[in-house]
Amino acid sequence: LKIRENLQIRRFVRMEGILVPYIHGGGKIGVMVRAESPAGAIPEILAAAKDCALQVAAMNPPYLKREDVPAAVLDEEKKIILAQMAEDPKMANKPEQVKEKIAAGKVGKYYGENCLLEQAFVKENKETVQSYVDGVAKAAGTTIAITDFVRFERGEGIEKKADNFAEEIASMIK
């Protein structure tokens, strides 16, 4: 089959198990979520996984759960938080132990923003994605584990040519 287009596949992921795809924005964003459950692919599990895929498309979390966040990222985040506290005049006279606890709390907030299972659920802001999945599992009388996800966005990974407009005009004048 020829489609006469210059297509280049930049990345792909192979997944097995209970997979639920979600396409958003007319094909601009594609998400696939993998779930595991002893009950198999019953409608409740598929609906919960689809809602998780919707969450991934909307919020673009880089990690699934806390354990997936590399230690180097956490160290860098903590360094940034401590540097911000050092510059804040309100924090200048607080003891180091208090600053460390405040930094630990802010790192916890980092998990809530960057880990899928700890994010506030987009359909119901009062609960996390994990509590939503657990509620669906309890109602279905089984267990559900969201084990992996992948998010593709049209055009991601394309190197954009950076031009300096001033240099371009200068070269035309010469």
N, C-alpha and C positions, 0 to 999 in steps of 0.2 A: 504494500500500500504506500503510495507516494502522496505526500501532502505539500511538497515543494516549499517547505519552511525550514529555516535554519534553527533547528532545535538542539539545545545542548542541555543534557541532564547534569545538573551540578551536584545533586545529592538525592539519595533515596534511603528508605529504611524498610527492612523486612520485619514484620511482626506476625505472630501467630497467637491464636486464642480467641477470646470474645472481642472482636474489633468493631468499633462503631465510628464511621466516618461522619464528618460534618464539613460542608462547603459553605463559606460565608462570602457575601458581597459579590455574587455573580462569578465566583471562581477566583477571587483575589486572594482569599485565605482558605487553606484546607487543613483540617485537623483530623487525626485519627487517635482514638483512645483505646487502650487495651484494659479489659477488666477480667477479673477471675472470680468465679463463684462455683460452689458445688452444685447449684441448681441448674447450671448451664445458661444458655442464652434465652432466658424468659423475658417477656415484654418489660417488666419492671426494671430489670438490670440494663436492658438496652436503653430505656428512657433515662435512667440515671447516668449512664455513660454518655449519652447524647448531651445531657445537660452539662456534664463535665467538659465535653468537647466545645460546647458553646462558651463556657468559662475560659477555656484555653484560647479560643479565637478572640475573645473580647479583652482579656487581661494580659495575655502573652507571658505567662510565668516561665522563668528559666529553669526551675527545678520542680520536681514532683513533691518531695518531702524534705524535712530538715536534714536528714542524713545525707542527702544528695548534694548539699551545699559544701563546696571545698573549704578547707580550713583557711587557705590563703585568702579567699574572698571575705570570710568572716573577720580575719585579722585586719585586712584593709579597711573594712567597714568600721571596725572598732577604732582604728587609728584615726579615721576621718571624724568620727563622733567625738573622740577625746580632743582632737585639734579644734573642733568647733566649740567645745566646752572651755578650752583654754582661752579662746578669744572672747567668750561671753563674760561681761563684767559681773553678772549675777552669780556665775559659777566660780568666780575667782577665789572666794573665801570659803568654799566648801571643802571638807576633807577628801582625801584621795579615795577612801572607802566608799563614800557617798557617790563620787563621780563614777567609780567602777560599777556600782549598782545601777546608776542611771544609764550608763553605756550598755550594760547587760539588758536592760529593759528596751532600749532602742534597737539592739540587735534582735530581740524578740519581735519587735515591730517589723524589722527587715524580713524575718521569716514569714510573717503574715502578708507581706506584699509580694514576695518572690517565690513562695512555695505553693503550688496548686492546692494541696489538701488543707492548707492553713489560711487561704484567702477567704475573704467574705464572699459568700455565694451571690452571684449577680442577680438571681431571681428573688432571693430572700436575704437581704443584707444582715439580718440579725443572727445568722448562723454561718458556720464555715462550710466549705465544700465537703470536708470529712464528716461533719455532723449530718449534712444532708444525705450523703451516701449511706451512712449508718442508719438513718431514719428510714430510707427506702428499703434497706436490707431487712430491718426489723419488721416493717409492714409486709414484706414478701416472705418472711419466715426463713431467711437464709443469711448468708454473709456475702458481702461484696467487697472486693479489693480493687481499687484502681492502681494498676501496676506500672503503666507506662503511657506516654503520649508523645506525639510528634506534631509539629506545626510547620506548615509550609506557607510561604507568602510569595506571591508572584513577583519576580524581579529580585528576590533576595540573593545576595552573593554576586550580583553583577558589579563589576568594577566600574565606577563612574569616573570619567576623564575629568580631572581638575584643571581648568584653564585659568590663567591669570589674564584678565581682560586688559589690564594696563600694559602688560608686556606684549600682548597681541597687537594692540594699537601702536605701540612703539616700534614693533618690527615692521608694521605696514608703512609707517612714515619713512623709514630708512630706505 
